């Protein structure tokens, strides 16, 4: 199962690419993965980003309150953007 991931600033610099595919081979048995599992594969921690992370799944913005329960399926496209402030 593959999940396509697009990363915004500054996260993509940690991963080394703006767009990547993450493979979950033979796992999980239920055929879905959590955002936390995806973040772990990317070396990111979602807990630190609550409220400051914009998550878009297949073109739809994911409300922050659904971040912990949302499940991803094969071929989903996840976009992760830090909501930066300042000027």
Secondary structure, DSSP 8 states (H G I E B T S, - for coil): -EEEEEE-TTHHHHHT-SEEEEE-TT--TTSEEEHHHHHHHHT--SGGGTTTEEEEETTEE--GGGTTT-EEETT-EEEEEE-----
